[in-house]
C-alpha cells in the first residue's frame, strides 16, 4: 500500500486517519491541502512527511502566476515556509524542503516551466532515495536480529511512515525475507493508536505474526522474557545520538535497559540533525487536547479537564544500543561515530 502517489501530474496521499477501516486517498490540488494532511496526521512518519512536503512544494509552485525567475523563487520560498511550519519535531520535513529550495535556487535555468521540471525531478529523487535507503537499512539491521526473534516496536515506522518499505518495520521485513521467522509485538501507541491501527495492519498484510498490546503491558511482557529486542524509528536524532520519537519511546528504552534487552533505532541519515548537540535542543510538538480526551469523536474524560499532550519524547543516547542507517549500523560513541558516518554520506 503506497502512502504517497504522484501520477498524472497530481499528488495523492493515503489518509492514514481512516485506516484500517477504509482505504481513502486525499486529492491534493492545492499545497495547503498537503499542509493540512501533514498537520492532522493523514500523512505521518518523518520520511513520509518529508517526501509529501517535497511534492506539496511542487503542487504549490504549479499554482504560482509568475513569469520571471525572481518572483517565482520568492513565492516558492514562502510556500516552503508554510509547509515547514506544520510539524516542528521531525527534521526530515525541513530537510526535504531545504533540499528542494537548494536545488531550485542553484539551477541556472530562467524559465519557470523548466524550474518546475527541476522541482519535480528533485521530489522524485527524494522519494526514490528514501525507498532505496530503507531497503539498505533493512539489510544492515536484519543482521542484528536472531532467528525466531520476538520484536517489540512502538508507533508505526513502516511503509506507511516512509516512501516505502519502512525503517523499523523495514528491518523486520528484511529479517523475515531472510527466513528468520520473526514475530512482532506492537504497542497500541496512545493517544492516536498508530501501532494498533497501522503497524498491525502492515504486519497482517505481510503475513508476519503480530500481537497487539496496550502501552502499559510492555514492562510485564519484558519481565516474562517474551521480548528479544526493541526496534523503533525516529523523528530526529541529534549529534550525540539522543533520539526523538513518538511519545512512549523513552519509557520502552528505560524498560529495555532494566531487562537487558537490546534497544535499536532505525532511521535514515536525513533524520540525523548534526546541527543540534543534544536532545535538549529538539523542539517537541504539543498537540490538541482532544486527541487525549476523545476517541472516535466520543468524549472519554471529564469536560474541561486539563491535558498535556506532547507528541514525542527524547530517549538519551545511553539507552540506545545501536542506530541502524542506510550507511551501516552505528554504535557508541555516537558523537564520534555519527559524525563519521554523516561525513561519508556527504562524500
C-alpha positions as CSV (number, residue, x, y, z in Angstrom):
1,X,0.0,0.0,0.0
2,X,1.5,3.3,-1.1
3,X,1.1,6.3,1.2
4,X,2.3,8.8,-1.4
5,X,1.4,8.6,-5.1
6,X,2.4,11.1,-7.8
7,X,0.6,10.2,-11.1
8,X,-0.9,12.1,-14.0
9,X,0.8,15.2,-12.6
10,X,-1.2,15.0,-9.4
11,X,-0.4,14.2,-5.8
12,X,-2.5,11.7,-3.8
13,X,-1.9,11.0,-0.1
14,X,-3.3,7.9,1.7
15,X,-5.5,9.2,4.6
16,X,-4.0,7.2,7.4
17,X,-6.5,8.5,9.9
18,X,-9.1,6.3,8.1
19,X,-7.0,3.1,8.4
20,X,-7.7,0.2,9.0
21,X,-11.4,0.8,8.5
22,X,-11.2,2.2,4.9
23,X,-8.6,3.0,2.3
24,X,-9.1,6.5,1.1
25,X,-6.8,8.9,-0.7
26,X,-6.7,12.7,-0.4
27,X,-6.5,14.5,-3.8
28,X,-4.0,17.3,-3.3
29,X,-4.9,20.0,-5.8
30,X,-3.5,22.8,-3.5
31,X,-0.4,22.9,-1.3
32,X,-2.5,23.9,1.7
33,X,-4.3,20.5,1.4
34,X,-0.9,18.9,1.7
35,X,0.0,21.1,4.7
36,X,-3.3,20.2,6.4
37,X,-2.8,16.5,5.7
38,X,0.6,16.7,7.4
39,X,-0.7,18.6,10.3
40,X,-3.6,16.3,11.0
41,X,-1.5,13.2,10.5
42,X,-3.3,12.0,7.4
43,X,0.3,11.5,6.2
44,X,2.8,10.9,9.1
45,X,6.2,9.5,9.8
46,X,9.3,11.6,9.4
47,X,10.5,10.3,6.0
48,X,6.9,10.3,4.6
49,X,6.2,13.9,5.6
50,X,9.5,14.9,4.0
51,X,8.6,13.3,0.7
52,X,5.0,14.6,0.9
53,X,6.2,18.1,1.6
54,X,8.6,18.0,-1.4
55,X,5.7,17.0,-3.7
56,X,3.5,19.6,-1.9
57,X,6.0,22.3,-2.9
58,X,5.7,21.2,-6.5
59,X,1.9,21.4,-6.2
60,X,2.2,24.9,-4.8
61,X,4.7,26.0,-7.4
62,X,2.4,24.9,-10.3
63,X,-0.2,27.4,-9.0
64,X,2.1,30.4,-9.0
65,X,1.3,33.1,-11.5
66,X,4.8,34.4,-12.3
67,X,6.8,34.6,-15.5
68,X,10.1,35.8,-14.1
69,X,12.5,33.7,-12.0
70,X,12.9,36.1,-9.1
71,X,9.2,36.4,-8.4
72,X,8.7,32.6,-8.8
73,X,11.5,31.8,-6.3
74,X,10.2,34.2,-3.7
75,X,6.7,32.7,-3.9
76,X,8.0,29.1,-3.7
77,X,10.1,30.1,-0.7
78,X,7.0,31.4,1.1
79,X,5.2,28.1,0.3
80,X,8.1,26.2,1.7
81,X,8.0,28.1,4.9
82,X,4.3,27.4,5.3
83,X,4.8,23.7,4.7
84,X,7.8,23.6,7.0
85,X,5.8,25.1,9.9
86,X,3.2,22.2,10.0
87,X,5.2,19.9,12.4
88,X,8.3,21.1,14.3
89,X,9.9,17.9,15.6
90,X,10.5,15.7,12.6
91,X,13.7,17.0,10.9
92,X,13.0,15.3,7.6
93,X,10.3,17.8,6.8
94,X,12.6,20.8,6.9
95,X,15.5,18.8,5.3
96,X,13.4,17.9,2.3
97,X,12.2,21.5,1.8
98,X,15.7,22.9,2.2
99,X,16.9,20.4,-0.3
100,X,14.2,21.4,-2.8
101,X,15.0,25.0,-2.4
102,X,18.7,24.5,-2.7
103,X,18.2,22.6,-6.0
104,X,15.9,25.3,-7.3
105,X,18.0,28.3,-6.3
106,X,21.2,26.9,-7.7
107,X,19.7,25.9,-11.1
108,X,20.8,28.2,-13.9
109,X,17.5,27.9,-15.8
110,X,15.5,31.1,-16.0
111,X,12.2,29.8,-17.5
112,X,9.6,29.0,-14.9
113,X,8.5,25.8,-16.8
114,X,12.0,24.4,-16.6
115,X,12.2,25.3,-12.9
116,X,9.0,23.3,-12.4
117,X,10.5,20.3,-14.1
118,X,13.6,20.6,-11.9
119,X,11.5,20.7,-8.8
120,X,9.5,17.6,-9.8
121,X,12.7,15.7,-10.6
122,X,14.1,16.5,-7.1
123,X,10.9,15.5,-5.4
124,X,11.0,12.1,-7.3
125,X,14.7,11.8,-6.2
126,X,13.8,12.3,-2.5
127,X,11.0,9.7,-2.8
128,X,13.1,7.1,-4.6
129,X,16.2,7.6,-2.4
130,X,14.1,7.0,0.7
131,X,12.8,3.6,-0.6
132,X,16.3,2.6,-1.5
133,X,17.8,3.8,1.8
134,X,15.1,1.9,3.7
135,X,16.0,-1.4,1.9
136,X,19.7,-0.9,2.7
137,X,18.8,-0.1,6.3
138,X,16.8,-3.3,6.4
139,X,19.8,-5.3,5.1
140,X,22.1,-3.9,7.8
141,X,19.6,-4.1,10.5
142,X,18.5,-7.7,9.9
143,X,22.0,-8.9,10.8
144,X,21.2,-7.8,14.4
145,X,18.1,-9.9,14.5
146,X,18.3,-13.5,15.8
147,X,16.4,-16.3,14.2
148,X,12.9,-16.6,15.8
149,X,13.3,-13.1,17.4
150,X,10.3,-11.6,19.2
151,X,10.5,-7.9,18.4
152,X,8.7,-5.1,20.2
153,X,8.0,-2.0,18.3
154,X,6.2,1.3,19.0
155,X,4.1,3.6,16.8
156,X,4.4,2.9,13.1
157,X,7.8,3.0,11.3
158,X,6.8,1.0,8.3
159,X,5.9,1.6,4.6
160,X,3.1,4.0,5.7
161,X,5.6,6.2,7.5
162,X,8.1,6.4,4.7
163,X,8.2,6.5,0.9
164,X,8.1,2.7,1.1
165,X,9.3,-0.5,2.9
166,X,9.9,1.2,6.3
167,X,12.6,1.9,8.8
168,X,12.0,-0.2,11.9
169,X,9.5,-2.3,10.1
170,X,11.9,-2.4,7.2
171,X,14.4,-4.2,9.4
172,X,11.7,-6.6,10.5
173,X,10.6,-7.2,6.8
174,X,14.2,-7.8,5.8
175,X,14.7,-10.3,8.7
176,X,11.6,-12.2,7.6
177,X,12.7,-12.2,4.0
178,X,15.9,-13.9,5.2
179,X,13.8,-16.7,6.7
180,X,14.4,-15.8,10.3
181,X,10.8,-16.4,11.3
182,X,10.4,-13.3,13.5
183,X,7.3,-12.2,15.3
184,X,6.2,-8.8,16.4
185,X,4.6,-7.2,19.5
186,X,3.1,-3.9,18.6
187,X,2.3,-1.3,21.3
188,X,-1.1,0.3,20.5
189,X,0.6,3.8,20.9
190,X,-1.8,6.2,22.6
191,X,-3.3,8.6,22.0
192,X,-3.8,8.0,18.3
193,X,-3.2,4.3,18.2
194,X,-0.7,4.2,15.3
195,X,0.6,0.9,16.5
196,X,-2.9,-0.7,16.7
197,X,-4.3,0.9,13.5
198,X,-1.2,0.9,11.3
199,X,1.6,-1.3,12.4
200,X,-0.6,-4.4,13.0
201,X,-2.3,-3.7,9.7
202,X,1.0,-3.7,7.8
203,X,2.2,-6.8,9.5
204,X,-1.1,-8.6,8.8
205,X,-0.8,-7.6,5.1
206,X,2.8,-9.0,5.1
207,X,1.8,-12.2,6.8
208,X,4.3,-11.5,9.7
209,X,2.9,-12.8,13.0
210,X,1.9,-9.8,15.2
211,X,0.4,-9.5,18.7
212,X,-1.1,-6.2,19.8
213,X,-0.6,-5.0,23.4
214,X,-1.6,-1.8,25.2
215,X,1.3,0.5,26.0
216,X,1.2,-0.3,29.7
217,X,1.8,-4.0,29.1
218,X,5.3,-3.7,27.8
219,X,7.1,-3.9,31.2
220,X,5.3,-7.1,32.2
221,X,5.9,-8.5,28.7
222,X,9.6,-8.0,29.1
223,X,9.6,-9.3,32.7
224,X,8.1,-12.5,31.3
225,X,11.0,-12.8,28.9
226,X,8.9,-12.5,25.8
227,X,10.9,-9.8,24.1
228,X,14.3,-10.4,22.4
229,X,14.8,-6.8,21.1
230,X,13.1,-3.5,20.7
231,X,13.2,-1.7,17.3
232,X,11.7,1.8,16.8
233,X,12.0,4.6,14.2
234,X,12.9,8.2,14.9
235,X,11.8,11.7,14.0
236,X,15.1,13.4,14.9
237,X,18.4,12.2,16.1
238,X,20.9,14.8,17.5
239,X,24.7,14.8,17.0
240,X,25.2,13.0,20.3
241,X,22.7,10.2,19.5
242,X,19.7,11.4,21.5
243,X,16.6,10.2,19.8
244,X,13.2,12.0,19.5
245,X,10.4,9.6,18.6
246,X,6.7,9.0,19.3
247,X,5.8,9.6,22.9
248,X,6.3,6.4,24.9
249,X,9.6,5.5,23.3
250,X,11.7,6.8,26.2
251,X,9.7,4.5,28.6
252,X,10.4,1.5,26.4
253,X,14.1,2.3,26.3
254,X,14.3,2.5,30.1
255,X,12.4,-0.8,30.4
256,X,14.7,-2.5,27.8
257,X,17.8,-1.3,29.7
258,X,16.5,-2.7,33.0
259,X,15.7,-6.1,31.4
260,X,19.0,-6.2,29.4
261,X,17.2,-6.1,26.1
262,X,18.8,-4.5,23.0
263,X,17.1,-1.2,22.0
264,X,17.7,-0.4,18.4
265,X,16.7,2.8,16.4
266,X,16.3,2.6,12.6
267,X,16.4,5.9,10.8
268,X,17.9,7.3,7.6
269,X,20.8,9.8,7.7
270,X,18.3,12.5,6.8
271,X,16.8,12.1,10.3
272,X,20.1,12.9,11.9
273,X,20.4,16.6,12.8
274,X,24.1,17.3,13.3
275,X,23.2,21.0,14.0
276,X,21.7,20.1,17.4
277,X,24.2,18.9,20.1
278,X,21.7,17.0,22.2
279,X,18.0,16.1,22.7
280,X,17.6,19.1,25.0
281,X,17.5,21.3,21.9
282,X,14.8,19.4,20.0
283,X,11.5,21.3,19.7
284,X,8.8,19.0,20.9
285,X,5.4,19.4,19.3
286,X,2.4,19.5,21.6
287,X,-1.0,18.6,20.0
288,X,-4.7,19.2,20.6
289,X,-6.1,18.1,23.9
290,X,-9.0,16.3,22.1
291,X,-6.6,13.6,20.9
292,X,-6.4,12.5,24.6
293,X,-9.9,13.4,25.8
294,X,-11.8,12.0,22.8
295,X,-11.8,8.7,20.9
296,X,-13.8,8.3,17.7
297,X,-15.5,11.6,18.4
298,X,-16.7,10.3,21.8
299,X,-15.7,12.2,25.0
300,X,-13.7,9.9,27.2
301,X,-12.8,12.3,30.1
302,X,-14.5,15.0,32.2
303,X,-15.4,18.0,30.2
304,X,-12.7,20.8,30.6
305,X,-10.0,18.6,32.2
306,X,-6.5,19.9,31.7
307,X,-4.4,17.9,29.3
308,X,-0.7,17.6,28.4
309,X,-0.2,16.1,25.0
310,X,3.4,16.1,23.8
311,X,3.6,14.1,20.5
312,X,7.2,13.0,21.1
313,X,9.7,12.3,23.9
314,X,13.5,12.1,23.8
315,X,15.5,8.9,24.6
316,X,19.0,9.6,25.9
317,X,21.8,8.1,23.9
318,X,22.9,6.0,26.9
319,X,19.8,3.8,26.4
320,X,20.3,3.2,22.7
321,X,22.2,0.0,21.8
322,X,22.7,1.0,18.2
323,X,21.4,3.2,15.4
324,X,20.7,1.5,12.1
325,X,21.2,3.7,9.0
326,X,21.4,3.1,5.3
327,X,25.2,3.5,5.6
328,X,25.6,0.9,8.3
329,X,25.0,0.3,12.0
330,X,26.3,3.0,14.3
331,X,27.4,2.1,17.9
332,X,28.6,4.4,20.7
333,X,30.3,6.7,21.0
334,X,27.6,8.3,18.9
335,X,29.1,11.8,19.0
336,X,32.2,10.4,17.2
337,X,30.6,7.8,15.0
338,X,27.6,9.7,13.8
339,X,29.9,12.5,12.6
340,X,32.0,9.9,10.7
341,X,29.0,8.3,9.0
342,X,27.3,11.6,8.1
343,X,30.7,12.8,6.7
344,X,30.8,9.7,4.5
345,X,27.3,10.4,3.2
346,X,28.4,13.9,2.1
347,X,31.4,12.5,0.2
